[in-house]
Amino acid sequence: MTSNLSDSQKSWIAREHDRPAGMEIRLMKQRVVLPWSQFLYADGTNEKIQIAFSTHDIEISGYALGSLLEVLAEQRVSVLQEPVRAERFSTDPGPRITSISIRRVE
């Protein structure tokens, strides 16, 4: 069973009871799936989170991202969704992602 942490914005999906095998990152022109077995760490603030996997570094910007950091620590996130342009400028006070960037570790 999955639950959306942000009902108005579909920024991320976290499983309530079980841990997914990997995390899918949905960008406008690309999708990346990373296995949780390669997860190294996540750290950040309510405005910016850094996620490190052995093969990729991910940077997420947004608002009220503390709840995302909590489910990342539990490795329960199954999907991270890059917002469409109109959603980036939303005035909704709830948690939401405004941008995601992925860099392959060389």
N, C-alpha and C positions, 0 to 999 in steps of 0.2 A: 504494500500500500504506500502511496506517495502523498505528500502534502506540499502545497505551495506556501512558502513562508511569506510571500507578498501576494495577497489576493488580487490587488489591482494591477500589479506588474508581474509578469511571469519571468522574473529574473533568475530564479533558481528553484530546483526541485530537490527536496531532501526526503529520504525514506524515514518513516517513523520507527520501525522496529528492526529491520534488517539492514545490513551493510551491502551496497552494490559492489560488484567486482571492479568497476571503473567509473570514471566521470567523463561525460560527454560535454564538450564545449562547442556551442553552436554560435558561430560567427556568421555575418551576412554572406560571405563568399566561401566559407570553409567550415568543416566540422573536424574536430580532433577528439579522439577517445584515448584517455590515459588510464592505465590500470592503477588501482590504489596500491598495488604491491610496489610501485615505483615512487610513491609519495614520500617526500623527505620532511617537509615542514610547511607551515603557513604562519604568517604573522602580519600584523597591521593594526589599523585604527578603524574608526567608523567611516572614514572617507577613502581609505586605500588599503588593499590587502595584497600581499605577495604570497604566491604559492609556488613551491619548488618540488618538481618531480626530477628523477634522475636524467630525463631526456629533455624536459621543457621547463621554462620559467613562465609563470602567468602573473600578470598584474591586473587587478580589478579596481576600478574607481567607482564611487557611488556615494550613497547616503545611508546612514544607519546600518552599516555592514557588520556590526558586532554579532548579530544573530547568525550571519553567514559564517563568520569565523568560528563560532561555536560548533556548527554542524560539520565544518571542514575538519575540526579537531577530532570529531567522532567518525570521520570518513563516511558520512551518510549522504553526501551530495551526489546525485546521479546526473544532473544536468545544470550547466551554467549557460544562460542565454544572453547573447549580446542584444541590447535593445535596438529597435528601429529608430531612425532619426527623431521622429516626433516624441517618442517616449523619453529620450535623453533630456528633454526640457520640461518634463512634467513637474508640476508643483505639489504633487502628492507627498505628504510628509512621511510616508512609510518607507521601509527599507527597499532600496532598489539599486541596481547596477546601471551605471551610465556608460562605462566602456570596459572592454576586455582586450588585453594585448597578450600575445603568446610569442615566445622566443625559444627557438630550439637551442639547447645547450650543445656546444661543439666540444 
